[in-house]
Amino acid sequence: MLAKIITLGCKVNQYESEAMMRNLNAAGFKTAEENQNADIIIVNSCAVTSVSEHKAQKMVRRARRENENAVIVLTGCVPQAFPDIGDKYPEVDIILGNKCRAALVPAIEQYLKNHMRLMMIDKYEKNDKYEELSVPSYQKRTRAFIKIEDGCNRFCSYCIIPYARGRVRSRELDDIKNEVTSLAKSGYSEIVLVGINLSCYGTDIGLELCDAVDAVCEVDGIERVRLGSLEPELMSIEVLNRLNKQAKFCPQFHLSLQSGCDETLKRMNRKYTTEEYAKIVDNIRSIFDNSSITTDIMTGFPGETEEEFEKSCKFAEKIAFAKAHIFPYSRREGTVADKAPNQIPNELKKERANIMIDITEKTRQAFMKSQIGLIQEVLLETRTKDGMLEGYTKNYTPVLIEGDKDMCGKIVKAKIEKVDGEYCIASII
């Protein structure tokens, strides 16, 4: 039988989908090609915003419409965060919460025998352990994402994820190292460590994030180690100095900002001020040569006045992000912010998002231009339609280089010559 997984949301979800497909393959299910009809369709959902949940509903309905006889499974953060959703998804045959991911194959096998709808959603408990998953290979042989942490203890006022993922749970170093060793043998040269609250890795098992970075850097064949999204206030000077000792570490820091206004940050229940954030950025730039700072910024959070938005804009301009993901606030049922007064009209949220996009696009272009003339190591990944090779420097600057297709997956030295739209143009030296 053919199986297909539709993945919505973050890199952690992508990793978990890869692991689930591996388990399906081991049980005898084959992976459906992109244009093939599948017998088993799994929607791995995201619940971070109401828009994300609507996407899950859309994918489920399309799957049923296009595959009338398929077994449809809904898993991921939506059913875990909202366990009473069965009636909203009549098209679904099996509903699995995040904690029941290991039951995927047995649940499918049971449904195929009796065709009785299954709902399996267990609550997270305080002392739950990390669920060990493994993805020893991907389709692409350049960069691999490795999940090392799950759960979040932060409870930001706009976020449902602590309810969808439970508390912080960290992966043991030996398990991380074993998976990375397998990936290195398969030809991967860059590892990206990801988690729901990556900065908190190890706090439950007596370790630190740097311990995981060190363990991965020790693996022969791995040339680069990169970090996913980080909570800024946990990037202490001690952590930064330790990371800087690793030659394989990539100096790109995705520090989630959300707002550049202290009053807004306080309502969001974020754990830092703009002054503290700016100091962390200063520390990074003083310790790491040619580092890049990327971020996420939300506009139109409840109660955001024109003055607060202006402060956020000025702060984003001051930090001069290399890249920023800008998005209007989306109400999320079950969060504190959803019930907050002074909700901002959608049109104004979008208007502010467009203004912030313009500001951060200027800082992105300025960062790209600052790379001109530098000689950088570029990991070549794919060939574009125009025949150029696309790759990334250690600080995640996107680069286009002329070269042969068989160079994909290799790291080359190149001189950055100019900026052209979304890319820097470079030549191999």
MODATA-V224104 format. One record per backbone hydrogen bond with DSSP energy under -1.0 kcal/mol. NH is the residue of the N-H (numbers start at 0). CO is the residue of the C=O. If there is no record, write none. Layout:
BEGIN
nh = [NH NH]
co = [CO CO]
END
This chain:
BEGIN
nh = [2 3 5 7 13 14 15 16 17 18 19 20 21 22 23 24 25 26 27 28 29 31 35 38 39 40 41 42 43 44 52 53 54 55 56 57 58 59 60 61 62 63 64 65 66 69 70 72 73 74 76 79 80 81 87 88 91 92 93 94 95 96 99 100 102 103 106 107 108 109 110 111 113 114 117 119 127 143 145 147 149 151 156 158 162 163 164 165 168 170 175 176 177 178 179 180 181 182 183 184 185 186 187 188 189 190 191 192 193 199 200 202 204 206 210 211 212 213 214 215 216 217 218 221 222 223 224 225 227 229 233 234 235 239 240 241 242 243 245 248 249 251 252 254 254 255 257 258 264 265 266 267 268 269 276 277 278 279 280 281 282 283 284 285 286 287 291 293 294 296 297 298 302 303 308 309 310 311 312 313 314 315 316 317 318 319 321 324 326 328 334 336 338 339 348 349 350 351 352 353 354 355 356 357 358 359 360 361 362 363 364 365 366 367 368 369 370 371 372 373 375 377 378 379 380 381 383 386 388 389 390 391 392 395 398 399 400 406 407 408 409 411 413 414 415 416 417 419 422 423 424 425 426 428]
co = [29 39 41 43 9 10 11 12 13 14 15 16 17 18 19 20 21 22 24 23 0 2 32 1 1 70 3 72 5 74 48 49 50 51 52 53 54 55 56 57 58 59 60 61 62 66 38 40 93 42 44 75 76 77 84 85 88 71 71 117 73 119 96 97 99 100 102 103 104 105 106 107 109 110 92 94 124 189 191 193 168 165 267 155 159 159 160 161 149 147 171 172 173 174 175 176 177 178 179 180 181 183 182 141 141 223 143 225 145 196 197 199 201 201 207 207 208 209 210 211 212 213 215 218 188 188 247 190 192 253 230 231 233 235 236 237 238 239 242 245 224 249 291 252 293 229 295 256 260 261 262 263 265 264 272 273 274 275 276 277 278 279 280 281 282 283 250 252 322 324 257 326 341 300 304 305 306 307 308 309 310 311 312 313 314 315 292 294 296 298 331 156 335 336 344 345 346 347 348 349 350 351 352 353 354 355 356 357 358 359 360 361 362 363 364 365 367 368 415 370 413 411 391 409 389 389 387 383 400 381 398 378 396 392 390 423 388 403 404 379 406 377 375 426 373 424 424 422 419 397 417 399 414 412]
END
